[in-house]
Amino acid sequence: MSQQPNREPNRSRGARRRRAAFFAFLAAVAGVISAGALLAVAEAVALLTGRDGSPLLAVGSFVIDIVPRWAKEFAIETFGENDKLFLLVSLGVAVVIAAALAGVLQLVRPPLGLVLVGLAGALAVAAVVTRASAGPLASLPTVIGTLVAVVLLHLLAERLRRWRQTAAPATPDPRDGDEPSREPAVDRRRFLGMAVLTAVGAAVVGTGARIASAATSSIDGIRAALKLPAARSTVTVPQGAEFAIDGLSPLYTPNADFYRVDTALTVPELDPGTWSLKVTGMVDNEFTLSFQDLLDLGLDEYSITLTCVSNEVGGNLLGTAKWLGVPVRTVLERAGVQKGADMVLSTSSDGFTASTPLSSLTDENLDAILAVAMNGEPLPFEHGFPVRMVVPGLYGYVSATKWLTELKATTFADDQAYWTPRGYSEKAPIKLSSRIDTPRVDTPVQAGATKIAGVAWAQPVGVEKVEVSIDDADWIPATLSTPVNDSTWVQWYVDWEATSGVHYVTVRATDKEGKLQVEERAPIAPDGSTGWQRSLVTVS
């Protein structure tokens, strides 16, 4: 009679693999718990040392700074205003993966797990201390959090190792290195108890720190209670400046709908009571303005359209608002800009810089301002509270600095702004452009009388005419709204007797100097996109 094959060795190997996988999973969980404790402790310590010590936010800001141009353009195009949320989620996933790896390494190859945690903490400290807003104690939250994480991971891994040893088979494989024991439940309870307590403690501390941080922040209340002086002059909106057409962008973009593109991972919260603006560089008189000093210069209202250099043909990264502020030239006149200066480097509280041609800030016919209000209320936090720059005719990355803290008179030869070494032009005048708002490519229209409508802008010259071509036929002059000024976009529309089928609508604009909008398509880098928008319209 033939003998049955002995399957015991295979079963034993399978059991060992399952056991190894089980304890590796627990080690990964221990690593994630330790990382959570690091972040929670750092948040708690930051309550005492200042809010610039968050390691996750510091690393995120560092990533934003070093990201290549193509990645920045991809993020804005793909995620829009949610690009920063995507970055934070991605960082969170990366932290979980790295922490899990550290836990496994500490179980199987100690002390490599602790080394990995320490290295991550050191990199986070480097990211924290290199931030422009970092105070003298900025690194302390991350340092303390890292030390706590190292100790916790060591303790958790040791308890898990003892559990693994006591849970070893009665006849262990000599390669496993484990010693059997009669009391595995004790070590299991010790590990699980510590892991649960640490996880719950980290969650409580981290959540409590966040709640306490929000509770101790009174900036929202300060902004809500802020009473700005009445404007010395207000914008006169002429009759016919806005058309009542469904789907057409309003003349003034509501604050909640205004686009936001900046490098700040979290929105700075600056107290206007302690805010100040330094005026430095090639000037006869360096000085510092307080918020009240700025208000005392007198406020006027301005109607200005802002455009982001990342705005693609037909894109929505632009908007128009009524701004309340002080001309930048008023501040520069007090400073006495010296001969030879041709640029003002403006700096944000988060370290972002913009290089604005001096001529754009001193031109008496151009309303470049330090804005304190937007559409009748103090600047929203995400749009630069308490003070930002607004300069018509220039893309935002060279002019529209939010959370402004410094103006430095200098030269393009001596200083570079944030985006210049990242592949963008140091000077970036806004290009004449037009956009179709309605009908939309994703919204069919009914056959019959309808309107094709949109907006056009040509700062600081102004729009002379807009023309529309349907299915590549002759150009049809559009009806323009009455312009508020040459720094504000205009609305336009064309009446169309739509017929069933698929049609292509193309729009182009001409400015008041007779310049026709560029037809050829060009990407947003290095100084803004060009091209006529050609949109598909489905008529049912």
FIDREN-726485 format. One record per residue (C-alpha): residue number from 1; x, y, z; residue in one letter. Coordinates in steps of 0.2 Angstrom, whole numbers, plus 5000, padded with zeros to 4 digits. Layout:
N
(r NUM,(X,Y,Z),'A')
...
! end
This chain:
540
(r 1,(5000,5000,5000),'M')
(r 2,(5007,5017,4995),'S')
(r 3,(5010,5030,5009),'Q')
(r 4,(5001,5046,5011),'Q')
(r 5,(5012,5062,5008),'P')
(r 6,(5017,5070,5024),'N')
(r 7,(5008,5088,5023),'R')
(r 8,(5014,5093,5040),'E')
(r 9,(5029,5103,5034),'P')
(r 10,(5018,5113,5022),'N')
(r 11,(5006,5117,5036),'R')
(r 12,(5019,5122,5048),'S')
(r 13,(5027,5134,5035),'R')
(r 14,(5009,5141,5031),'G')
(r 15,(5006,5144,5050),'A')
(r 16,(5023,5153,5052),'R')
(r 17,(5019,5164,5037),'R')
(r 18,(5002,5168,5044),'R')
(r 19,(5009,5172,5061),'R')
(r 20,(5023,5183,5054),'A')
(r 21,(5010,5192,5044),'A')
(r 22,(4999,5195,5059),'F')
(r 23,(5013,5202,5070),'F')
(r 24,(5019,5213,5055),'A')
(r 25,(5002,5220,5054),'F')
(r 26,(5002,5224,5073),'L')
(r 27,(5019,5232,5071),'A')
(r 28,(5013,5243,5057),'A')
(r 29,(4998,5248,5068),'V')
(r 30,(5010,5252,5082),'A')
(r 31,(5020,5263,5070),'G')
(r 32,(5004,5272,5065),'V')
(r 33,(4999,5275,5083),'I')
(r 34,(5016,5282,5087),'S')
(r 35,(5015,5294,5072),'A')
(r 36,(4998,5299,5078),'G')
(r 37,(5006,5303,5095),'A')
(r 38,(5020,5313,5087),'L')
(r 39,(5007,5324,5078),'L')
(r 40,(4995,5326,5093),'A')
(r 41,(5009,5330,5105),'V')
(r 42,(5016,5343,5092),'A')
(r 43,(4999,5351,5091),'E')
(r 44,(4998,5352,5110),'A')
(r 45,(5015,5360,5112),'V')
(r 46,(5012,5372,5098),'A')
(r 47,(4998,5379,5109),'L')
(r 48,(5011,5386,5121),'L')
(r 49,(5025,5390,5108),'T')
(r 50,(5015,5397,5093),'G')
(r 51,(5005,5390,5079),'R')
(r 52,(5019,5389,5067),'D')
(r 53,(5025,5373,5074),'G')
(r 54,(5014,5360,5065),'S')
(r 55,(5026,5347,5057),'P')
(r 56,(5013,5341,5044),'L')
(r 57,(5008,5359,5038),'L')
(r 58,(5027,5364,5038),'A')
(r 59,(5031,5349,5027),'V')
(r 60,(5016,5352,5016),'G')
(r 61,(5022,5370,5014),'S')
(r 62,(5039,5364,5010),'F')
(r 63,(5032,5353,4996),'V')
(r 64,(5023,5367,4989),'I')
(r 65,(5039,5377,4988),'D')
(r 66,(5049,5364,4979),'I')
(r 67,(5035,5357,4968),'V')
(r 68,(5040,5359,4949),'P')
(r 69,(5030,5370,4938),'R')
(r 70,(5022,5356,4929),'W')
(r 71,(5015,5348,4945),'A')
(r 72,(5009,5365,4951),'K')
(r 73,(4999,5367,4934),'E')
(r 74,(4993,5349,4935),'F')
(r 75,(4986,5352,4953),'A')
(r 76,(4977,5368,4949),'I')
(r 77,(4970,5361,4933),'E')
(r 78,(4964,5345,4940),'T')
(r 79,(4959,5350,4958),'F')
(r 80,(4956,5368,4957),'G')
(r 81,(4954,5376,4974),'E')
(r 82,(4955,5359,4982),'N')
(r 83,(4973,5357,4977),'D')
(r 84,(4979,5360,4995),'K')
(r 85,(4966,5348,5002),'L')
(r 86,(4973,5335,4989),'F')
(r 87,(4991,5338,4995),'L')
(r 88,(4986,5336,5014),'L')
(r 89,(4977,5320,5010),'V')
(r 90,(4992,5314,5000),'S')
(r 91,(5004,5319,5014),'L')
(r 92,(4993,5310,5027),'G')
(r 93,(4993,5294,5017),'V')
(r 94,(5012,5295,5015),'A')
(r 95,(5014,5298,5034),'V')
(r 96,(5003,5282,5037),'V')
(r 97,(5014,5272,5025),'I')
(r 98,(5030,5278,5032),'A')
(r 99,(5024,5275,5050),'A')
(r 100,(5018,5258,5046),'A')
(r 101,(5035,5254,5039),'L')
(r 102,(5044,5261,5054),'A')
(r 103,(5034,5249,5065),'G')
(r 104,(5038,5234,5055),'V')
(r 105,(5056,5238,5055),'L')
(r 106,(5057,5241,5073),'Q')
(r 107,(5049,5224,5076),'L')
(r 108,(5061,5214,5064),'V')
(r 109,(5076,5225,5063),'R')
(r 110,(5078,5236,5078),'P')
(r 111,(5082,5250,5080),'P')
(r 112,(5079,5254,5061),'L')
(r 113,(5061,5259,5065),'G')
(r 114,(5067,5272,5078),'L')
(r 115,(5080,5278,5066),'V')
(r 116,(5067,5281,5053),'L')
(r 117,(5055,5290,5065),'V')
(r 118,(5070,5301,5071),'G')
(r 119,(5075,5305,5053),'L')
(r 120,(5057,5310,5049),'A')
(r 121,(5056,5321,5064),'G')
(r 122,(5073,5329,5059),'A')
(r 123,(5066,5332,5041),'L')
(r 124,(5050,5340,5049),'A')
(r 125,(5060,5351,5060),'V')
(r 126,(5070,5357,5045),'A')
(r 127,(5054,5361,5036),'A')
(r 128,(5047,5370,5051),'V')
(r 129,(5062,5381,5055),'V')
(r 130,(5064,5386,5036),'T')
(r 131,(5047,5394,5035),'R')
(r 132,(5047,5413,5034),'A')
(r 133,(5035,5414,5049),'S')
(r 134,(5045,5402,5060),'A')
(r 135,(5048,5409,5078),'G')
(r 136,(5062,5405,5090),'P')
(r 137,(5053,5390,5097),'L')
(r 138,(5045,5384,5081),'A')
(r 139,(5055,5368,5081),'S')
(r 140,(5050,5363,5099),'L')
(r 141,(5033,5355,5095),'P')
(r 142,(5041,5343,5082),'T')
(r 143,(5056,5339,5093),'V')
(r 144,(5045,5334,5108),'I')
(r 145,(5033,5325,5097),'G')
(r 146,(5047,5315,5089),'T')
(r 147,(5054,5310,5106),'L')
(r 148,(5037,5304,5112),'V')
(r 149,(5035,5294,5096),'A')
(r 150,(5052,5286,5098),'V')
(r 151,(5049,5281,5116),'V')
(r 152,(5031,5274,5112),'L')
(r 153,(5037,5265,5097),'L')
(r 154,(5051,5257,5107),'H')
(r 155,(5039,5251,5121),'L')
(r 156,(5026,5245,5109),'L')
(r 157,(5038,5235,5098),'A')
(r 158,(5046,5227,5114),'E')
(r 159,(5029,5222,5121),'R')
(r 160,(5024,5215,5104),'L')
(r 161,(5040,5206,5102),'R')
(r 162,(5037,5198,5119),'R')
(r 163,(5019,5193,5114),'W')
(r 164,(5026,5185,5098),'R')
(r 165,(5039,5175,5109),'Q')
(r 166,(5026,5169,5121),'T')
(r 167,(5014,5165,5107),'A')
(r 168,(5027,5154,5098),'A')
(r 169,(5022,5136,5094),'P')
(r 170,(5027,5123,5107),'A')
(r 171,(5040,5116,5096),'T')
(r 172,(5047,5132,5087),'P')
(r 173,(5057,5133,5072),'D')
(r 174,(5075,5137,5077),'P')
(r 175,(5075,5150,5063),'R')
(r 176,(5061,5159,5071),'D')
(r 177,(5071,5163,5087),'G')
(r 178,(5056,5163,5098),'D')
(r 179,(5054,5154,5115),'E')
(r 180,(5038,5146,5120),'P')
(r 181,(5029,5152,5135),'S')
(r 182,(5014,5146,5145),'R')
(r 183,(5007,5164,5148),'E')
(r 184,(5004,5172,5130),'P')
(r 185,(4988,5181,5136),'A')
(r 186,(4998,5192,5148),'V')
(r 187,(5009,5199,5135),'D')
(r 188,(4995,5201,5123),'R')
(r 189,(4985,5211,5135),'R')
(r 190,(5000,5222,5139),'R')
(r 191,(5003,5226,5121),'F')
(r 192,(4985,5229,5116),'L')
(r 193,(4981,5239,5132),'G')
(r 194,(4996,5251,5128),'M')
(r 195,(4991,5252,5110),'A')
(r 196,(4973,5256,5114),'V')
(r 197,(4978,5269,5127),'L')
(r 198,(4990,5277,5116),'T')
(r 199,(4979,5278,5101),'A')
(r 200,(4964,5285,5112),'V')
(r 201,(4976,5297,5121),'G')
(r 202,(4983,5304,5104),'A')
(r 203,(4966,5306,5097),'A')
(r 204,(4960,5315,5113),'V')
(r 205,(4976,5326,5114),'V')
(r 206,(4976,5330,5095),'G')
(r 207,(4958,5334,5094),'T')
(r 208,(4958,5344,5110),'G')
(r 209,(4973,5354,5104),'A')
(r 210,(4964,5358,5088),'R')
(r 211,(4948,5364,5097),'I')
(r 212,(4959,5374,5110),'A')
(r 213,(4968,5382,5095),'S')
(r 214,(4952,5387,5087),'A')
(r 215,(4945,5393,5103),'A')
(r 216,(4960,5404,5108),'T')
(r 217,(4960,5412,5090),'S')
(r 218,(4950,5428,5091),'S')
(r 219,(4955,5434,5074),'I')
(r 220,(4938,5429,5067),'D')
(r 221,(4929,5439,5080),'G')
(r 222,(4941,5454,5077),'I')
(r 223,(4938,5454,5059),'R')
(r 224,(4919,5453,5062),'A')
(r 225,(4920,5467,5074),'A')
(r 226,(4931,5478,5063),'L')
(r 227,(4924,5494,5057),'K')
(r 228,(4933,5502,5043),'L')
(r 229,(4932,5521,5039),'P')
(r 230,(4919,5527,5026),'A')
(r 231,(4927,5528,5009),'A')
(r 232,(4931,5545,5003),'R')
(r 233,(4925,5540,4985),'S')
(r 234,(4915,5526,4979),'T')
(r 235,(4914,5517,4962),'V')
(r 236,(4900,5523,4951),'T')
(r 237,(4892,5509,4941),'V')
(r 238,(4885,5516,4925),'P')
(r 239,(4868,5511,4918),'Q')
(r 240,(4870,5496,4907),'G')
(r 241,(4885,5489,4915),'A')
(r 242,(4877,5472,4919),'E')
(r 243,(4866,5461,4908),'F')
(r 244,(4852,5450,4916),'A')
(r 245,(4856,5434,4906),'I')
(r 246,(4855,5417,4914),'D')
(r 247,(4872,5409,4915),'G')
(r 248,(4882,5425,4913),'L')
(r 249,(4895,5429,4926),'S')
(r 250,(4889,5444,4937),'P')
(r 251,(4898,5460,4935),'L')
(r 252,(4905,5458,4953),'Y')
(r 253,(4910,5441,4959),'T')
(r 254,(4903,5437,4976),'P')
(r 255,(4917,5434,4989),'N')
(r 256,(4912,5416,4992),'A')
(r 257,(4914,5412,4973),'D')
(r 258,(4930,5422,4970),'F')
(r 259,(4944,5411,4964),'Y')
(r 260,(4959,5407,4976),'R')
(r 261,(4976,5402,4970),'V')
(r 262,(4991,5405,4982),'D')
(r 263,(5005,5395,4991),'T')
(r 264,(4998,5395,5008),'A')
(r 265,(4993,5378,5014),'L')
(r 266,(4984,5385,5029),'T')
(r 267,(4976,5402,5028),'V')
(r 268,(4986,5415,5039),'P')
(r 269,(4977,5423,5053),'E')
(r 270,(4984,5440,5056),'L')
(r 271,(4978,5452,5069),'D')
(r 272,(4976,5469,5062),'P')
(r 273,(4980,5476,5079),'G')
(r 274,(4998,5469,5078),'T')
(r 275,(5000,5469,5059),'W')
(r 276,(5013,5480,5052),'S')
(r 277,(5020,5484,5034),'L')
(r 278,(5038,5487,5032),'K')
(r 279,(5044,5499,5018),'V')
(r 280,(5062,5495,5015),'T')
(r 281,(5076,5494,5001),'G')
(r 282,(5081,5507,4989),'M')
(r 283,(5072,5521,4998),'V')
(r 284,(5077,5537,5007),'D')
(r 285,(5066,5534,5022),'N')
(r 286,(5063,5516,5028),'E')
(r 287,(5047,5515,5039),'F')
(r 288,(5034,5504,5046),'T')
(r 289,(5015,5507,5045),'L')
(r 290,(5002,5500,5057),'S')
(r 291,(4985,5495,5051),'F')
(r 292,(4978,5511,5059),'Q')
(r 293,(4992,5521,5050),'D')
(r 294,(4986,5514,5034),'L')
(r 295,(4968,5518,5037),'L')
(r 296,(4973,5536,5042),'D')
(r 297,(4979,5539,5024),'L')
(r 298,(4961,5538,5018),'G')
(r 299,(4952,5525,5009),'L')
(r 300,(4944,5525,4992),'D')
(r 301,(4934,5512,4982),'E')
(r 302,(4941,5504,4966),'Y')
(r 303,(4933,5492,4953),'S')
(r 304,(4946,5480,4948),'I')
(r 305,(4947,5463,4939),'T')
(r 306,(4960,5451,4945),'L')
(r 307,(4967,5437,4934),'T')
(r 308,(4978,5422,4939),'C')
(r 309,(4992,5417,4927),'V')
(r 310,(4985,5399,4928),'S')
(r 311,(4969,5404,4920),'N')
(r 312,(4968,5393,4904),'E')
(r 313,(4958,5399,4889),'V')
(r 314,(4940,5399,4894),'G')
(r 315,(4945,5397,4912),'G')
(r 316,(4937,5403,4928),'N')
(r 317,(4952,5409,4938),'L')
(r 318,(4947,5427,4937),'L')
(r 319,(4935,5438,4946),'G')
(r 320,(4930,5456,4949),'T')
(r 321,(4927,5465,4965),'A')
(r 322,(4925,5482,4973),'K')
(r 323,(4940,5485,4983),'W')
(r 324,(4943,5498,4997),'L')
(r 325,(4961,5503,4999),'G')
(r 326,(4975,5516,4998),'V')
(r 327,(4986,5519,4982),'P')
(r 328,(5003,5510,4984),'V')
(r 329,(5011,5526,4976),'R')
(r 330,(5005,5536,4991),'T')
(r 331,(5016,5524,5003),'V')
(r 332,(5031,5524,4991),'L')
(r 333,(5031,5543,4989),'E')
(r 334,(5033,5544,5008),'R')
(r 335,(5047,5532,5007),'A')
(r 336,(5056,5541,4993),'G')
(r 337,(5061,5528,4981),'V')
(r 338,(5079,5530,4975),'Q')
(r 339,(5085,5532,4957),'K')
(r 340,(5089,5515,4949),'G')
(r 341,(5075,5505,4957),'A')
(r 342,(5063,5497,4945),'D')
(r 343,(5054,5484,4955),'M')
(r 344,(5045,5482,4972),'V')
(r 345,(5047,5465,4980),'L')
(r 346,(5031,5462,4991),'S')
(r 347,(5032,5449,5004),'T')
(r 348,(5018,5439,5012),'S')
(r 349,(5017,5433,5030),'S')
(r 350,(5020,5415,5024),'D')
(r 351,(5036,5420,5014),'G')
(r 352,(5028,5422,4997),'F')
(r 353,(5035,5436,4986),'T')
(r 354,(5030,5445,4971),'A')
(r 355,(5040,5456,4959),'S')
(r 356,(5030,5471,4953),'T')
(r 357,(5037,5483,4941),'P')
(r 358,(5039,5500,4950),'L')
(r 359,(5031,5509,4935),'S')
(r 360,(5015,5500,4938),'S')
(r 361,(5014,5505,4956),'L')
(r 362,(5018,5524,4953),'T')
(r 363,(5008,5527,4938),'D')
(r 364,(4995,5540,4943),'E')
(r 365,(4983,5533,4929),'N')
(r 366,(4984,5515,4937),'L')
(r 367,(4975,5511,4953),'D')
(r 368,(4987,5499,4961),'A')
(r 369,(4982,5498,4979),'I')
(r 370,(4984,5491,4996),'L')
(r 371,(4967,5484,4999),'A')
(r 372,(4958,5481,5016),'V')
(r 373,(4941,5477,5010),'A')
(r 374,(4932,5467,4996),'M')
(r 375,(4914,5470,4990),'N')
(r 376,(4909,5480,5005),'G')
(r 377,(4917,5470,5020),'E')
(r 378,(4935,5467,5027),'P')
(r 379,(4945,5456,5016),'L')
(r 380,(4941,5438,5019),'P')
(r 381,(4955,5428,5027),'F')
(r 382,(4958,5418,5011),'E')
(r 383,(4959,5434,5001),'H')
(r 384,(4972,5442,5012),'G')
(r 385,(4965,5449,5028),'F')
(r 386,(4970,5462,5034),'P')
(r 387,(4980,5469,5019),'V')
(r 388,(4984,5463,5002),'R')
(r 389,(4990,5471,4985),'M')
(r 390,(4978,5473,4970),'V')
(r 391,(4986,5479,4954),'V')
(r 392,(4976,5480,4938),'P')
(r 393,(4984,5475,4922),'G')
(r 394,(4996,5462,4930),'L')
(r 395,(4994,5443,4933),'Y')
(r 396,(4992,5440,4952),'G')
(r 397,(5009,5431,4954),'Y')
(r 398,(5018,5447,4951),'V')
(r 399,(5006,5459,4960),'S')
(r 400,(4992,5452,4971),'A')
(r 401,(5002,5448,4987),'T')
(r 402,(4990,5443,5001),'K')
(r 403,(4994,5444,5019),'W')
(r 404,(5006,5458,5015),'L')
(r 405,(5020,5462,5027),'T')
(r 406,(5034,5471,5017),'E')
(r 407,(5037,5482,5002),'L')
(r 408,(5055,5482,4996),'K')
(r 409,(5061,5494,4983),'A')
(r 410,(5074,5485,4973),'T')
(r 411,(5079,5480,4955),'T')
(r 412,(5075,5465,4944),'F')
(r 413,(5093,5462,4943),'A')
(r 414,(5096,5460,4962),'D')
(r 415,(5080,5451,4968),'D')
(r 416,(5069,5437,4962),'Q')
(r 417,(5051,5433,4967),'A')
(r 418,(5044,5416,4972),'Y')
(r 419,(5039,5410,4954),'W')
(r 420,(5053,5418,4944),'T')
(r 421,(5065,5404,4947),'P')
(r 422,(5051,5391,4945),'R')
(r 423,(5049,5395,4926),'G')
(r 424,(5038,5410,4926),'Y')
(r 425,(5042,5428,4918),'S')
(r 426,(5047,5441,4931),'E')
(r 427,(5035,5453,4922),'K')
(r 428,(5018,5447,4917),'A')
(r 429,(5005,5460,4910),'P')
(r 430,(4988,5453,4908),'I')
(r 431,(4984,5447,4890),'K')
(r 432,(4969,5453,4881),'L')
(r 433,(4956,5439,4882),'S')
(r 434,(4937,5434,4881),'S')
(r 435,(4927,5420,4888),'R')
(r 436,(4910,5411,4883),'I')
(r 437,(4900,5409,4899),'D')
(r 438,(4884,5403,4891),'T')
(r 439,(4879,5391,4883),'P')
(r 440,(4890,5379,4891),'R')
(r 441,(4897,5364,4883),'V')
(r 442,(4889,5352,4896),'D')
(r 443,(4872,5360,4895),'T')
(r 444,(4861,5358,4879),'P')
(r 445,(4850,5372,4874),'V')
(r 446,(4833,5372,4865),'Q')
(r 447,(4831,5377,4847),'A')
(r 448,(4825,5395,4844),'G')
(r 449,(4830,5412,4850),'A')
(r 450,(4844,5411,4863),'T')
(r 451,(4859,5422,4868),'K')
(r 452,(4878,5418,4868),'I')
(r 453,(4886,5428,4881),'A')
(r 454,(4902,5430,4891),'G')
(r 455,(4915,5442,4898),'V')
(r 456,(4930,5450,4890),'A')
(r 457,(4945,5460,4898),'W')
(r 458,(4959,5471,4892),'A')
(r 459,(4968,5479,4907),'Q')
(r 460,(4973,5493,4908),'P')
(r 461,(4968,5498,4890),'V')
(r 462,(4949,5492,4890),'G')
(r 463,(4939,5482,4878),'V')
(r 464,(4933,5490,4861),'E')
(r 465,(4923,5476,4854),'K')
(r 466,(4919,5457,4855),'V')
(r 467,(4915,5446,4840),'E')
(r 468,(4907,5429,4839),'V')
(r 469,(4908,5416,4825),'S')
(r 470,(4896,5402,4824),'I')
(r 471,(4902,5387,4814),'D')
(r 472,(4917,5397,4807),'D')
(r 473,(4905,5409,4798),'A')
(r 474,(4907,5427,4797),'D')
(r 475,(4911,5437,4813),'W')
(r 476,(4896,5444,4822),'I')
(r 477,(4898,5460,4833),'P')
(r 478,(4893,5457,4851),'A')
(r 479,(4883,5470,4861),'T')
(r 480,(4895,5476,4875),'L')
(r 481,(4890,5481,4893),'S')
(r 482,(4894,5499,4898),'T')
(r 483,(4911,5498,4905),'P')
(r 484,(4914,5503,4923),'V')
(r 485,(4932,5507,4919),'N')
(r 486,(4946,5500,4909),'D')
(r 487,(4952,5489,4924),'S')
(r 488,(4935,5480,4925),'T')
(r 489,(4929,5466,4913),'W')
(r 490,(4914,5469,4902),'V')
(r 491,(4900,5458,4898),'Q')
(r 492,(4894,5454,4880),'W')
(r 493,(4881,5445,4871),'Y')
(r 494,(4875,5440,4854),'V')
(r 495,(4857,5435,4849),'D')
(r 496,(4856,5418,4840),'W')
(r 497,(4843,5409,4832),'E')
(r 498,(4849,5391,4837),'A')
(r 499,(4845,5376,4825),'T')
(r 500,(4846,5358,4831),'S')
(r 501,(4862,5350,4830),'G')
(r 502,(4880,5352,4836),'V')
(r 503,(4888,5369,4833),'H')
(r 504,(4905,5378,4837),'Y')
(r 505,(4905,5395,4844),'V')
(r 506,(4921,5405,4844),'T')
(r 507,(4924,5422,4852),'V')
(r 508,(4938,5435,4851),'R')
(r 509,(4940,5453,4857),'A')
(r 510,(4949,5469,4852),'T')
(r 511,(4956,5482,4864),'D')
(r 512,(4954,5501,4863),'K')
(r 513,(4971,5502,4855),'E')
(r 514,(4965,5491,4840),'G')
(r 515,(4975,5476,4846),'K')
(r 516,(4966,5459,4841),'L')
(r 517,(4966,5445,4854),'Q')
(r 518,(4980,5432,4849),'V')
(r 519,(4972,5417,4840),'E')
(r 520,(4986,5405,4843),'E')
(r 521,(4985,5394,4858),'R')
(r 522,(4999,5396,4871),'A')
(r 523,(5001,5388,4888),'P')
(r 524,(5000,5397,4904),'I')
(r 525,(5019,5397,4907),'A')
(r 526,(5029,5407,4907),'P')
(r 527,(5017,5423,4906),'D')
(r 528,(4999,5418,4903),'G')
(r 529,(4989,5408,4890),'S')
(r 530,(4983,5415,4874),'T')
(r 531,(4970,5409,4861),'G')
(r 532,(4952,5411,4855),'W')
(r 533,(4940,5400,4865),'Q')
(r 534,(4930,5388,4853),'R')
(r 535,(4916,5380,4862),'S')
(r 536,(4904,5366,4857),'L')
(r 537,(4886,5369,4859),'V')
(r 538,(4872,5356,4858),'T')
(r 539,(4855,5362,4852),'V')
(r 540,(4840,5350,4855),'S')
! end
